[in-house]
Amino acid sequence: MSGSDSRSFGLNLPEYPWEAMAPYVRQASEHPDGAVNLSIGTPVDPTPDFIQEALAGAADAPGYPTTHGTLELRRAIADWFARRRGVPDLDPQDIMPTVGSKELVAWLPLLLGLREGDVVVRPTVAYPTYDMGAVLAGATPVAADDLEDLDAQTRSRVRLVWVNSPGNPTGIVRGADSLAKLVRQARALGAVVASDECYAELGWGEWDTARGGQPVPSVLDPRVSGGSSDSLLAVYSLSKQSNLAGYRAAFVAGDSAIMANLVNSRKHAGMIVPAPVQSAMQAALSEDGHVAVQKDKYRSRRELLVPALEAFGLRIEASDAGLYLWATAGEDTWTTVERFAALGIVVGPGVIYGEAGSGFIRVALTGSDERIAAAARRLTAAAG
């Protein structure tokens, strides 16, 4: 094979969107007090000791783990859904661990058998991987928050609808009535609804259960599903609530027939969560105290950043849940990103989340207490 022939291989996907941040990261790194990176949103606090111990305790794992996950893990997930998400009587058979939630988001359209001509709907402001998952399957991604906003021809081609509540990057929470409406619309079209719910334990204001608020609803909540999981999938990750991003620990649950097909397809593809990680997941899902402790840390950081951002001239929109503040200064996104970089602060550009994100930035709460405090000081001082 000649060298010229080899250039025809590859998926030719667009450049990973975060690459555009490189010059701003360099600029921020030159700050005399060091950079404060509030862009990507990776957890920085320690993984709880008892979870590390569960991982280590399962380290002697010479055999292959199961794709479907251990029954003990699936029972722990079912119990968690009943205890924390208002989803009773979930059959452990209809649950499967995944290698983080991002790989499932990226591969779900392909695993569902979508192909050219099919439409994948995602929120108007959304995590880029929803689009990439459609592209990998040869399907067409379309942005919409309500299926009634689509023309009749597009609606007839919809096969998968992604809902992300709480949303990344906006922090928007869809209540039970709103989710139920979307489920009815999708079922009428014969489409699957996949709900990415990985920030559900991190509600603020009216969604902050630790302060008297109501829980963020799941797509499998009977108020939403009508008591049936038909055509519904709920996706969840332990990266945020338990500081397990490095473990790649997540799961999916829902429609019995779809789940059986996903388990079978993933067996063929070798998509398996390692046995020690499954044990760590089981431990994390069986203990709620560490989640509350971590949420308190994020709440404190949020309460420090909000007034500092507002003093710096930003308006915070939505941000009702999750690890981010969605904000605008009423100017071009990159102008705002550069102004923050000049203060040694790295933020996420809203434009990478779709056209509707233009003019916005995403500010993560995932810095250490010291770095969050440094960012707040810099913003307040710059505001004069």
C-alpha positions as CSV (number, residue, x, y, z in Angstrom):
1,M,0.0,0.0,0.0
2,S,1.4,3.4,-0.9
3,G,1.6,6.3,1.4
4,S,-1.0,8.2,-0.6
5,D,-3.4,5.3,-0.2
6,S,-3.1,5.4,3.6
7,R,-4.4,8.9,3.7
8,S,-7.8,7.7,2.7
9,F,-8.2,5.8,6.0
10,G,-9.8,7.4,9.1
11,L,-13.2,8.8,10.1
12,N,-12.3,12.4,9.2
13,L,-14.1,13.8,12.2
14,P,-13.9,17.5,13.0
15,E,-11.1,18.6,15.3
16,Y,-11.8,18.0,19.0
17,P,-13.5,21.3,20.0
18,W,-11.4,21.9,23.1
19,E,-8.3,22.2,20.9
20,A,-9.3,25.8,20.2
21,M,-8.7,26.7,23.8
22,A,-4.9,26.1,23.6
23,P,-3.8,29.7,23.2
24,Y,-6.0,30.9,26.1
25,V,-4.7,28.1,28.4
26,R,-1.2,29.3,27.6
27,Q,-2.1,32.9,28.3
28,A,-3.7,32.0,31.6
29,S,-0.6,29.9,32.6
30,E,1.5,33.1,32.5
31,H,-0.4,34.6,35.5
32,P,2.0,35.2,38.4
33,D,-0.3,33.5,40.8
34,G,-0.8,30.5,38.5
35,A,-3.8,29.5,36.3
36,V,-7.2,28.6,37.6
37,N,-8.7,26.1,35.1
38,L,-12.5,26.2,35.3
39,S,-13.1,24.9,31.8
40,I,-13.2,21.1,31.4
41,G,-14.9,20.4,34.8
42,T,-12.9,17.3,35.8
43,P,-13.3,16.5,39.5
44,V,-10.3,17.4,41.7
45,D,-11.3,16.2,45.1
46,P,-10.1,12.8,46.4
47,T,-12.0,9.6,45.6
48,P,-13.5,8.5,49.0
49,D,-11.4,6.0,50.8
50,F,-14.0,3.3,51.1
51,I,-14.4,3.3,47.3
52,Q,-10.7,3.0,46.8
53,E,-10.7,0.1,49.3
54,A,-13.5,-1.6,47.3
55,L,-11.4,-1.2,44.2
56,A,-8.3,-2.6,45.8
57,G,-10.2,-5.4,47.5
58,A,-11.3,-6.7,44.1
59,A,-7.9,-6.3,42.4
60,D,-7.3,-10.1,42.2
61,A,-9.4,-10.5,39.1
62,P,-7.8,-13.0,36.8
63,G,-11.0,-13.9,34.9
64,Y,-13.1,-12.0,32.5
65,P,-15.8,-9.8,33.9
66,T,-19.3,-9.9,32.5
67,T,-20.5,-7.3,30.1
68,H,-23.9,-7.2,31.8
69,G,-22.3,-6.6,35.2
70,T,-22.5,-8.6,38.3
71,L,-25.9,-9.2,39.8
72,E,-24.8,-7.5,43.0
73,L,-23.9,-4.4,41.1
74,R,-27.1,-4.3,39.2
75,R,-29.1,-4.8,42.4
76,A,-27.2,-1.9,44.0
77,I,-28.1,0.3,41.0
78,A,-31.8,-0.7,41.2
79,D,-31.8,0.1,44.9
80,W,-30.2,3.4,44.2
81,F,-32.8,4.3,41.5
82,A,-35.5,3.5,44.1
83,R,-33.9,5.4,46.9
84,R,-32.5,8.4,45.1
85,R,-34.4,8.8,41.8
86,G,-38.0,7.9,42.6
87,V,-37.9,4.8,40.3
88,P,-39.3,1.8,42.1
89,D,-39.1,-1.9,41.1
90,L,-36.5,-1.6,38.4
91,D,-35.5,-5.1,37.2
92,P,-31.8,-5.6,37.6
93,Q,-31.9,-7.5,34.3
94,D,-32.7,-4.1,32.6
95,I,-29.4,-2.5,33.9
96,M,-25.9,-2.5,32.5
97,P,-22.6,-0.8,33.6
98,T,-20.8,1.2,30.9
99,V,-17.2,2.4,30.5
100,G,-18.1,5.9,31.6
101,S,-21.2,7.6,30.1
102,K,-19.4,9.4,27.2
103,E,-18.7,6.1,25.4
104,L,-22.3,5.1,25.6
105,V,-23.4,8.6,24.3
106,A,-21.0,8.2,21.4
107,W,-21.9,4.6,20.5
108,L,-25.6,4.4,21.3
109,P,-26.9,5.4,17.9
110,L,-24.7,2.8,16.2
111,L,-25.7,0.1,18.8
112,L,-29.4,0.9,18.2
113,G,-28.9,0.2,14.5
114,L,-29.3,3.8,13.3
115,R,-28.1,4.6,9.8
116,E,-28.1,7.1,7.0
117,G,-31.4,8.9,6.8
118,D,-32.2,8.5,10.5
119,V,-32.3,11.6,12.8
120,V,-30.9,12.0,16.3
121,V,-32.4,14.9,18.2
122,R,-30.3,16.6,20.9
123,P,-30.8,19.8,23.0
124,T,-30.2,23.1,21.3
125,V,-27.3,23.8,23.6
126,A,-25.6,20.5,24.2
127,Y,-22.5,18.4,24.9
128,P,-20.8,17.8,21.4
129,T,-20.7,14.0,21.8
130,Y,-24.4,13.7,21.0
131,D,-23.7,15.0,17.5
132,M,-20.6,12.8,17.2
133,G,-22.6,9.7,18.1
134,A,-25.0,10.4,15.3
135,V,-22.2,11.1,12.8
136,L,-20.4,7.8,13.8
137,A,-23.6,5.9,12.9
138,G,-24.1,7.8,9.7
139,A,-27.3,9.4,11.0
140,T,-28.1,13.1,11.1
141,P,-28.0,15.2,14.3
142,V,-30.7,17.8,14.7
143,A,-30.9,20.4,17.5
144,A,-34.3,20.8,19.2
145,D,-35.8,21.0,22.7
146,D,-39.3,20.2,21.6
147,L,-40.1,17.7,18.8
148,E,-43.0,20.0,17.7
149,D,-40.4,22.5,16.6
150,L,-39.3,20.0,13.8
151,D,-40.9,20.0,10.4
152,A,-43.0,16.9,9.5
153,Q,-40.4,15.4,7.2
154,T,-37.7,15.6,9.9
155,R,-40.1,14.3,12.6
156,S,-40.8,11.2,10.5
157,R,-37.1,10.3,10.5
158,V,-36.5,10.7,14.2
159,R,-35.2,7.5,15.8
160,L,-33.4,8.7,18.9
161,V,-34.0,11.7,21.2
162,W,-31.4,12.8,23.6
163,V,-32.5,14.7,26.7
164,N,-30.0,16.1,29.1
165,S,-31.5,17.1,32.4
166,P,-29.7,18.6,34.3
167,G,-28.2,20.0,31.2
168,N,-24.5,20.4,30.3
169,P,-23.6,23.3,30.0
170,T,-26.7,25.2,30.8
171,G,-27.7,23.5,34.1
172,I,-31.4,23.6,32.9
173,V,-33.6,21.1,34.7
174,R,-36.7,19.7,33.0
175,G,-39.5,19.0,35.4
176,A,-41.6,15.8,35.3
177,D,-44.3,17.4,33.2
178,S,-41.8,18.6,30.6
179,L,-40.1,15.2,30.4
180,A,-43.4,13.4,30.2
181,K,-44.5,15.6,27.2
182,L,-41.2,14.8,25.4
183,V,-41.7,11.0,26.1
184,R,-45.2,11.2,24.6
185,Q,-44.0,13.0,21.5
186,A,-41.1,10.5,21.0
187,R,-43.3,7.4,21.5
188,A,-45.8,8.7,19.0
189,L,-42.9,8.8,16.5
190,G,-41.6,5.4,17.5
191,A,-38.4,6.9,18.7
192,V,-36.2,6.0,21.7
193,V,-35.6,8.6,24.4
194,A,-32.2,8.4,26.0
195,S,-31.9,10.7,29.1
196,D,-28.4,11.7,30.2
197,E,-28.9,12.4,33.9
198,C,-25.4,12.4,35.3
199,Y,-25.8,15.7,37.3
200,A,-29.1,14.7,38.9
201,E,-27.6,14.6,42.5
202,L,-26.3,18.2,42.1
203,G,-29.5,20.3,42.1
204,W,-29.5,23.9,43.4
205,G,-32.3,26.2,44.6
206,E,-35.7,24.5,44.1
207,W,-33.8,21.3,43.1
208,D,-31.6,21.2,46.1
209,T,-33.0,18.4,48.3
210,A,-30.5,19.2,51.1
211,R,-32.2,22.7,51.3
212,G,-35.8,21.6,51.1
213,G,-36.0,21.3,47.3
214,Q,-37.4,18.5,45.2
215,P,-35.3,15.8,43.5
216,V,-34.4,16.1,39.8
217,P,-36.8,13.7,38.0
218,S,-35.5,10.8,36.0
219,V,-37.0,9.7,32.6
220,L,-37.8,6.4,34.4
221,D,-39.8,8.2,37.1
222,P,-43.4,6.9,36.8
223,R,-44.6,10.5,36.5
224,V,-42.6,10.7,33.4
225,S,-42.7,7.2,32.0
226,G,-46.4,6.5,32.8
227,G,-45.2,3.4,34.6
228,S,-43.6,1.8,31.6
229,S,-39.9,1.9,30.5
230,D,-40.8,1.1,26.9
231,S,-38.5,3.1,24.5
232,L,-36.8,4.8,27.5
233,L,-33.1,4.7,28.6
234,A,-31.6,6.5,31.6
235,V,-27.9,7.1,31.6
236,Y,-25.9,7.9,34.7
237,S,-22.3,8.4,35.7
238,L,-20.5,8.3,39.1
239,S,-17.8,10.7,37.9
240,K,-19.4,13.7,39.4
241,Q,-21.2,12.6,42.5
242,S,-18.4,10.2,43.7
243,N,-15.3,11.7,42.1
244,L,-14.8,8.6,39.9
245,A,-14.0,10.2,36.6
246,G,-10.8,8.2,36.5
247,Y,-12.6,4.9,37.0
248,R,-14.9,5.3,34.0
249,A,-17.9,4.2,36.0
250,A,-21.4,4.6,34.7
251,F,-24.5,2.7,33.8
252,V,-27.6,2.6,31.6
253,A,-31.1,1.3,32.5
254,G,-34.5,1.1,30.9
255,D,-36.5,-0.7,28.1
256,S,-36.1,-4.5,28.5
257,A,-35.9,-5.3,24.8
258,I,-33.4,-2.5,24.1
259,M,-31.3,-3.4,27.1
260,A,-31.1,-7.1,26.0
261,N,-29.9,-6.0,22.6
262,L,-27.4,-3.5,24.0
263,V,-25.9,-6.2,26.3
264,N,-25.6,-8.6,23.3
265,S,-24.0,-6.0,21.0
266,R,-21.5,-4.9,23.7
267,K,-20.6,-8.6,24.3
268,H,-19.6,-8.8,20.6
269,A,-17.7,-5.5,20.8
270,G,-15.9,-6.3,24.0
271,M,-17.3,-3.3,25.8
272,I,-16.8,-4.4,29.4
273,V,-16.4,-2.5,32.7
274,P,-13.4,-4.0,34.6
275,A,-14.3,-6.2,37.6
276,P,-12.6,-4.0,40.2
277,V,-14.4,-1.0,38.9
278,Q,-17.7,-2.8,39.2
279,S,-16.9,-3.5,42.8
280,A,-16.1,0.1,43.4
281,M,-19.4,1.2,41.8
282,Q,-21.3,-1.2,44.0
283,A,-19.7,0.4,47.1
284,A,-20.3,4.0,45.9
285,L,-23.9,3.4,45.1
286,S,-24.6,1.8,48.4
287,E,-23.5,4.8,50.5
288,D,-25.1,8.3,50.2
289,G,-23.1,10.2,52.8
290,H,-20.1,10.9,50.6
291,V,-22.4,12.3,47.9
292,A,-23.8,14.9,50.3
293,V,-20.3,15.8,51.5
294,Q,-19.1,16.4,48.0
295,K,-22.2,18.4,47.1
296,D,-21.6,20.7,50.1
297,K,-18.1,21.4,48.7
298,Y,-19.6,22.3,45.3
299,R,-22.3,24.5,46.9
300,S,-19.7,26.5,48.8
301,R,-17.6,27.0,45.7
302,R,-20.7,28.0,43.8
303,E,-21.7,30.6,46.4
304,L,-18.2,32.1,46.2
305,L,-18.2,32.3,42.4
306,V,-21.7,33.6,41.6
307,P,-21.2,37.0,43.1
308,A,-17.7,37.3,41.8
309,L,-18.9,36.6,38.2
310,E,-21.8,39.0,38.6
311,A,-19.4,41.7,39.8
312,F,-17.3,41.1,36.8
313,G,-20.3,42.0,34.6
314,L,-21.7,38.6,33.7
315,R,-25.3,37.5,33.9
316,I,-25.8,33.9,35.0
317,E,-28.6,32.1,33.2
318,A,-30.3,28.8,34.2
319,S,-27.6,26.9,36.1
320,D,-30.2,25.3,38.2
321,A,-28.1,22.1,38.7
322,G,-24.8,20.6,37.9
323,L,-21.2,21.6,38.1
324,Y,-21.3,24.7,35.9
325,L,-22.4,28.3,35.7
326,W,-23.7,29.3,32.3
327,A,-23.0,33.0,31.9
328,T,-22.8,35.8,29.4
329,A,-21.3,39.3,29.3
330,G,-23.4,40.2,26.3
331,E,-20.4,40.0,24.0
332,D,-18.6,37.6,21.7
333,T,-17.7,34.3,23.4
334,W,-14.0,34.5,22.6
335,T,-13.8,38.1,23.8
336,T,-15.1,36.9,27.2
337,V,-12.8,33.9,27.2
338,E,-9.8,36.2,26.5
339,R,-10.7,38.6,29.3
340,F,-10.8,35.7,31.8
341,A,-7.5,34.3,30.4
342,A,-5.9,37.7,31.1
343,L,-6.8,37.1,34.7
344,G,-5.3,33.7,34.6
345,I,-8.7,32.0,34.6
346,V,-9.6,29.4,31.9
347,V,-13.3,29.0,31.1
348,G,-15.3,27.0,28.6
349,P,-16.4,28.7,25.4
350,G,-20.2,28.4,24.9
351,V,-19.9,28.2,21.1
352,I,-18.6,24.6,21.3
353,Y,-22.1,23.6,22.5
354,G,-23.9,24.7,19.4
355,E,-25.0,27.9,17.8
356,A,-27.3,28.7,20.7
357,G,-24.3,28.9,23.0
358,S,-22.8,31.9,21.2
359,G,-22.0,34.7,23.6
360,F,-21.9,32.4,26.6
361,I,-19.2,30.8,28.7
362,R,-19.3,27.8,31.0
363,V,-17.6,28.2,34.3
364,A,-16.9,24.9,36.2
365,L,-17.1,24.5,40.0
366,T,-14.4,21.8,39.9
367,G,-11.4,23.8,41.1
368,S,-10.0,23.2,44.6
369,D,-11.2,25.5,47.3
370,E,-7.9,27.5,47.0
371,R,-8.2,27.9,43.3
372,I,-11.9,28.9,43.4
373,A,-11.1,31.5,46.0
374,A,-8.2,32.8,43.9
375,A,-10.6,33.1,40.9
376,A,-13.2,35.0,43.0
377,R,-10.5,37.4,44.3
378,R,-9.2,38.1,40.8
379,L,-12.7,38.7,39.4
380,T,-13.8,40.9,42.2
381,A,-10.6,43.0,42.1
382,A,-10.9,43.4,38.3
383,A,-14.4,44.7,38.7
384,G,-13.0,47.6,40.7
